[in-house]
Amino acid sequence: MRIDIITIFPEFFSVLDVSLVGKARQSGLIDLRVHNLRDHTHDRHHTVDDTPYGGGAGMVMKPEPWGDAIDAILTDVHPLTEPTEQTDATDAAPLLIFPSPAGELFTQAMARELAEEPNLIFGCGRYEGIDQRVFDHYAEAGRVRLVSLGDYVLNGGEVAVMAMIEAVGRLIPGVVGNPESLVEESHEDGLLEYPSYTKPAAWRGLEVPPVLRSGNHGAVAAWRREQQLERTARVRPDLLPPAN
Ligand SMILES: Nc1ncccc1[N+](=O)[O-]
């Protein structure tokens, strides 16, 4: 998978040289490139924002630098200027993702969808956001998704992109050593995960649940499922499957 990130804070993503994503980059499983939006400005001050039409506080990110930056990546990813009969534009077009509090909620299901994409381009907005015409222009040509991590406001998209890259990157085959560990996780089966324990059997007067030390695999599986349902009902009842 190739991942391109457009941001005014490229140094923000140096942390993606470590851990699993870092290893995946070194092994070539993930081809991650970070682009500085300011490299696509043409004035002395590398201006990327301006005052909003219609007034209001804050600044809006200008469309021109975004257009130049995205076009440069699209040309690099697909030198073809026009989709040929061999490539269907919608299939071949990279997916453009803009983190935004006004976006669709990012979920594990979406992470699985994105992990299937050959090319992802993340656009990190700052200030009051990006001129709407950037989304509208590229939505005509290909696929654009505004995606939200949750109902709170960050100062920009970089933290959200970091989270999405981690959630998507770990699902790419070969990135996580033991694919089994991807299965029994919160949200993989729609429920929160069961509590986990390891040695010692007793710690500060707290014992590991005896069933986990019984060696009875059926009883352990049943206990874990029950724990998932209990925890989900208590903490995230919205995730419970509808009562049939
Ligand atoms: N919540 C957010 N606030 C600002 C930018 C992006 C955001 N998000 O969730 O993707």
The ligand as a Tripos MOL2 file, in Angstrom:
@<TRIPOS>MOLECULE
LIG
   10    10     1     0     0
SMALL
NO_CHARGES

@<TRIPOS>ATOM
      1 N1        -12.2780   15.7760   15.4610 N.pl3     1 LIG1
      2 C1        -11.4890   16.4210   14.5460 C.ar      1 LIG1
      3 N2        -11.1910   17.7430   14.7290 N.ar      1 LIG1
      4 C2        -10.4220   18.4080   13.8320 C.ar      1 LIG1
      5 C3         -9.9070   17.7700   12.7200 C.ar      1 LIG1
      6 C4        -10.1800   16.4120   12.5140 C.ar      1 LIG1
      7 C5        -10.9850   15.7350   13.4420 C.ar      1 LIG1
      8 N3        -11.2880   14.3580   13.2560 N.pl3     1 LIG1
      9 O1        -11.9640   13.7380   14.1310 O.2       1 LIG1
     10 O2        -10.8540   13.7860   12.2370 O.3       1 LIG1
@<TRIPOS>BOND
     1     1     2 1
     2     2     3 ar
     3     2     7 ar
     4     3     4 ar
     5     4     5 ar
     6     5     6 ar
     7     6     7 ar
     8     7     8 1
     9     8     9 2
    10     8    10 1
@<TRIPOS>SUBSTRUCTURE
     1 LIG1         1 GROUP 0 **** ****
